[in-house]
Amino acid sequence: MTKKLQEKEPDTVHTVETEESAVDPELVARLASLLANEPEGVVRSFVEKIHQADLADLIGLLSPVDRRKLLRIIHVDLDPDLLFELEDSLRKEMVDILSAREMADAITEMDSDEAVQVLEDLETYQQTDILREVPREERRDIEKGLQYPEDSAGRRMQRDFVAVETDWSVGQTIDYLRDEEDLPDEFFDVFVVDGAKKPVGTISLSRILRSDRGTPMREIMDDTQVIVGASMEQEELALLFQKYDLSSTAVVNEEGKLIGMVTMDDVIDVAQEEAEEDIFRLGGVGEETVSDSVWSATRKRFLWLLVNLGTAVLASAVIGLFGATLEQMIALAVLMPIVASMGGNAGTQTLTITVRSLATKELTSFNAFRTLRKELLVGMLNGVLFAVIMGVLAMFWFDDLEENLMLGAIIAAAMIINMMVAGIFGVIVPLAFERMRIDPALASSVFVTTVTDVVGFLSFLGLATWILYLPS
């Protein structure tokens, strides 16, 4: 199924595939061929037929050489939508090609929230150079947006909105919407404010159009509105939209005055960003895309790989304590990784659920103990089940039957212990980091894995040394 999408210019219509969101590989190959063999005019005509969101994805799939060549071709007639849609690393490449004047022209055509998002990732000197070229009124709005905390509602809000006073009639409102030129290009809700410019209600355009012209706005407005402060974190903002099924919401300053609005399309971007951020952090990497340079990707991954190296050395040191035991029975070395692996996977499962529950506010201090008890029981039950399975396998794995019976009992007991510990620390560690105001998604994974490795090796080799009376 295909769908026609029309851009801002009425004569520009793009056809996109709605059943497949990925860029067609043949399109990438075709563009690469044009860049290699055709003049710039042919390339420019080709990309003009592609929707800006698809073009942004397409640019990310090109080789670095082709990408830079294409950016130099299209920067002359740059569509501001493309600049906004590009990945951060690709946008920085584009900024290096564009002059400050060209960047200023592009962001001036954007909504204020989009302009802030484009500028916030640039270096301070780049922001200064670009903003110097932006008209005074737009520059003031953008600078105000950049003053709010990163990842806050103030950074995400649009400063262009429609607000009318409570004593206005429907007729006055309709005439205002029809005649006023300085209004947002698109809006669906009208905010109703009191004399102090504080929001007291909202009303949809459809209801305004269906009401009598003489009806006061205060009689038809919805006063059960959700209002957010400009400093609210964007993750919490996204949860509010999800909880209350909002299409837009008012943003107020410290005095409670209306200063902007956040819409659903802004929140969709937030939800995607937060999900990607949590995935990256659970994996121990920073924000990264396939278009990042080798050096950039190496730098982002190095720190947590270094931390992981330290924890691996710690686990190996624990194994070293039982060197004599391992020399006496090689079977222990064969079975030992199984205990640590099962504990690590169980801990990761619990950790993932806990981090998600903290992010969605489902897990709080009120139900933390209940959650801990539940995960302990889950770990114990899974531990018993897999202990039985692994114990039986261990008894038939090696030749010595008497020794195998002891091995089966040892690995069964160690697996129960380690999976219970995994359940406990999969909850305790992210809760502790949350209490210390450290992002649990960023730091928990390494610590939980370390605990399960150390406990797994200690319990298995310690029990083996004790039960089999082997020297330690």
N, C-alpha and C positions, 0 to 999 in steps of 0.2 A: 504494500500500500504506500502511495506517495502523497505528499502534502505540499501545497504551495505556500511559501512564506514570503511576505512582502516586507522589505526593509523600509527605512525612513523615506527614501526617495520613491515616489509613486510609480516610477517606470522601472524599478528594479525588483524583479520577482525571481526567487530561487526555488528550485525543486529539491526536496530532501527526502530521504527514505526514512519513514517513521518506524519500520519494523526492525531496523538495524541501526544502532546508534554509533557503531564503529565506522571509521572512515574506510571506504573501499580501497583495498591495496592497488587495484588497477588505476585508481585516481592518483595515488601517490606516484606510481610508476609513470603515468602520463605526464604529470607535472615535472618530474625529474627529467624526462626526455625533452620536454619543451625548454626547460632551463638550459639544457646542454646544447640544443640544436637550433632553437628559434630566437628571433629578436625579441627585445623587451616588450614591444607592443603586443605581440601574440600572447606572451605570458600574462600580461596585464588583462587582456580581454578574456583569457581563460579563467583567471581567479575571480573576475568580477561576477561570474555566474555562480559562484559558490557562496553559500551562507557564511557569515562571519564566524559563527561558532564552529562550523565544520572546517573553515579555513584555518582557524587557530589550532585545531587538532592536526590538520594536515601539515602545517608548518613544523609541529613537534615531531613528525615522523620522517621528515627529510633529513638527509645527512647534514652535518654542520656547514659544509661548503655550499650545498644547494640552499640551505636555510638562509645563510647570510646573503647570498645572491638574490633570493626572492625578496627578502626584507628591504634590500636596497632598491629593488624595482618598484615595490608597492608603497614605499614610504612617502612618495611624492603626493599621492592622492589617498592618504591613510584614512580609513574609516575608523572613527573613535571606538566603535563597537569591537573591532578587532583588537585594538590595544587593550581593552578591558578583558576580553576573552582569553588572551594569551596566558600561558603558564608564567609564573613569576620570573623564572630564569630566562625565558624567551622574551618576556617584556623588557628585561634589562638589556638584552641584545638590541632590541628595537630602540630603546632609549639612547644607546651608544651611537646609533646611526642618525637619529633625529636631532635637529637643533632644538634649543630651548624654545624658540618661537613656534616651531612646528608642534612640539609637545603641548605648549600652552594653547594653541588653536584646537588641538584634539580634546584636551580635558575641559575646555570651556564649553564644548558641545555635549559633554556628559552630564548625567544627573550628579548632584553634589556628592552623594554617597559613593558613586563609582569613581569620581575624581579623587576622593580621599583614598580609596582602596588602591588606585594606581600609584599614587604618590607615596603612600606610607612605607612601601618597601624600598624606596630609593634612598640614596645617600643624602645627608642633610644639604650638602652643597648643590646637589642636583635639584632638590626641592626648591631651594632658594632661587636658583637660576631660572627655573621654569615659572615659579609663582611671580617673579618679577615681570614676566611677560603677560600675565593673566590680568584681565580688566579688574578694577578695584573691587567692585561688588562681588564678583565671583571669587576673587582672591580672599576676601574677608570670610566668606562662608567656608571655603576649603581650609583656611588656617584655623578657624574655630573647630572644625572637625578633627584636624590633626592634633589639637590640644587635648582631646579626650583620651582616656587610657586605651591601649591597644586591645583589640577584641572586645570592645564595649559597644553598647547600643548607640552611643554618641558617634562612633566611627561608622556604624551601619545605617544611621538614619538619613532620610532625605530631608533637606531643609526647605524644599518646595512642597507646600501642602495647601489644602483649602479649609479655611475656618470661618465660621459666621457666628454672630452673637445670638443669644437665646431669644431676644425679642424680634428678631427678623422673621418675616413671613416667608412662606414657601415661594411666593411670587418674587419677592426681593432676591431670594437666593438664586432662583432660576435666571433672573435677569443678570445678576452678578456673574454667574457661571458663563452666561452667553457673551457678555460684553467685556469682561475683564481679560486683558491680554497676558498679564503676568501670572499665569497659572501653570501647574504641571501639565506635561503633555498627556499623561494618562493618570486617572485617579478613579476610585470606586466609592470611597467614603468621604463624607464631609464631617469635620469636627465642629462641635458646638462649644463655644467658650463663653465665660461670664465676662463682666467688665474688667476683671484683673487678668484676662487672657489665660485663665486656667480652664482646662477641658472639663466639661460637665456632661458630655454625651457625644454620641456619633449617630449618623444617619446615612443610609445607603442612597446612592443616586436613584435607584429604582423606586424607592419609597417616596423620595422627593417628587419625582415625575408623576406618581400616582395620587398625590395629595392635592387638595384644593389650594389655590394660590393664596387665599387669605389665612390659611392655618399657620399659627406661630410655630417656629421650629421646636420650641421647648415641649410642645404637646405631642410631637411625633418622633422625637429623638429617643434613642436607646441610652438610658443612663446607667446601664449595667456594663460599663466599659472597663477594659483592662488598660491601665496606665503604667508605663515603665520609666524609670529614671535613666538619665543619659549615661550614668556610670555602670549600669547593669551589665554583667558579663554576657557575651553573645550566646554562650551555651545555655545559660538560664533563659535567655530571651527565646531561643528556639523551643525550649521545653514549654514555655507559656503558650506559644502559637499552637503547639501540638495538643496541649491539654485543653485549651479553650476554643480550638478550631477557628483561629482568627484569620482574617484576610489582611488586616492592618491594625496597627496600634499607635497610640499617641506617645510621644517621648517628651518628658518635661525636664526642666532644670531644677536646681536646688530649691527655688522659690515656688515650684509647682506650675510654672508657666509653660505653655505649649511652645516647643522649639523645633519640632520635627515629627516625622512618622517613619515607622518601619513597615514594609509590606512583605507579603508572602514570598515574592521572588527573592528578596534579600535573605529571608530566613532559610530558603532552600539551599542557597549557597553556604550559609552558616552550617547547616546540618551536614552537608557534604564535607566541608572543611574539618569539622570536629570529628567526624567518623574517620577521615583519612589521618588526622592527627593522632587519634587513639591507636590506630593500626600501626602507624610508624613508631610510636613510642613503645608499644608492647613489643615491637621487633627490635627496639634499641637503636633506631635511626632517627635522624631529623627529617624535616619535610624534604622530600626528594622526588624527582621525576626522571623518566628515562632520557630526557633531553639535557640533564645536568652534565657538566664536564666530568672527566675522570677525576681530576683533582678535587672538585667540589664534593663528589660522592665519597671519595676516600676520606676527606676531612670529616664529613658528617658521620661516618660509620666508625672512625678510629677510636673515639673515646670509649664507647660502650664495648667495643671489641677488647680494648685494653682492660676495662673492668672485668669482662668475662674471662680474660686470661688470668687475672688475679684470683678469681673464684675457682677456676679450673686447677690452678696450682694448689689452692687450699684443699680441694677434694683429693688431689693426688697425694698431698701430704698425709691425709687421713689413711689412704691406702698403704702408704709407706710404713705406717705404724704396725701393720700386720704382714710385713714382708715374710717373716718366718712362717706364718700360718699358710700363706699362699704357696710357699715352696713345698710345704708338706702335702698339700692337696690342690692339684691343678684344677679340679672341678670347680673350686670356689671362684677362680678367675673367669671361668666360662659363664657361671650363673650370676656373678656380681653385677654386671651391667644391666641385667633384667630388672633387678630391684630398684636401682637408681632411675632407670628409664620410666618404669611404671609410676614411681613417685613423682617424677618431673612432669609427666603428662597429666596426672591427676591434679597436681598443683596448678598447672597452667589452665586447666578447665575451671577450677575454682576461682583462680585469679581473674580470668576473663569475665566470669559472671559477676564477681565482686566489683571490678572496675566499671563495668557497664552499669551496675546498680547504683554505684556512687555518682556516676555521670548523670543518670536520669532521676536522681534523688529518691530512688526506691529504697536505698539502704541508708539509714541514719543511725544516730546514737540510740534512738528509741527501739529499733529492732536488731541492733548489732549482735547482742548476745544470742538472740533466737536464731539468727543466721549462722553464727559460729557453731552453735549446737547442732543445727541441721547439717552443716558441711562436715562436722566431725562424725556424725552418724553415717552420712553418705560415704565418707572415706572408709569408715570401719566396715560397712557392708560390702562395698566394692573390694576392700582388702581381703575380707573373708572369702568372697567368691573367687577372686583370682589366686588367693593363697591355695585354695583347694585344687584349682586347675594346675597351677605351677608345681604344687607339691607332688601331685600324681605324676606329672611329666618328669620331675627330677628323680623320682624313684625308679623310673625305667630308662633314664638317660644313660647311666653308666653301668659298669659290669658288676661291681660289688653291691649285692642286695642290702646287706646290713648298713653299709655306709650310705647307700642311696636313701634308706628310710630316714636316717639322721639328716641328710641333705634336704629331703623333702620337708621335714619339720622345720628346719632352720630357715629355708627360703620362704616358707609359708608365714612364719612368725615375723620375719623381717619385712615382708610385703605388707602385712597388716599394720605394723608400726609405721612404716614410711607413708602409706596412703592416708593414715589418720593424721600424721604430721602435715602432709600436703594439704589436707582439708583445713587444718587449723591455720597454718601460715598463709594459705591462699586468701584467707579473710583478714587475719591480723596485720599482715604487712601493708596492704593497701590502705587499711583503716588508719594505721599508724602514720603513714605518709600523708594521708588526707588531714590528720590532726596537726601535723607539722607544716601544713600548707605547701607540701611538695606534691607535684602531680603524680598520683599513684600509677598511672599508665606508663610513665617514663621510667620509674625506678624499681617497681615491684618485681618485674620479671626476673632480673638477674638475682635478686636476693632470694626469691622463692626457689628458683632452680638450685642455687647454692645450698640452701637448707635441705632440700630433698636429696641432693647428691651426698652431702655429708652424713645425714641421718641414715640414708640407705646403705652406704658403705659401713658406717659404724655399727648399725644394727646387724647387718648380715655377717660381717667378719667378726664382730664381737661375740655374737651368738655362736658362730662356728668355733671360735677359739675356746669359749667356755664349755660348750656341749661336747665337743670332740676332744677336749683336753689337749689341744695342740698348744705349743709354745707361742707366746705373743712377742 
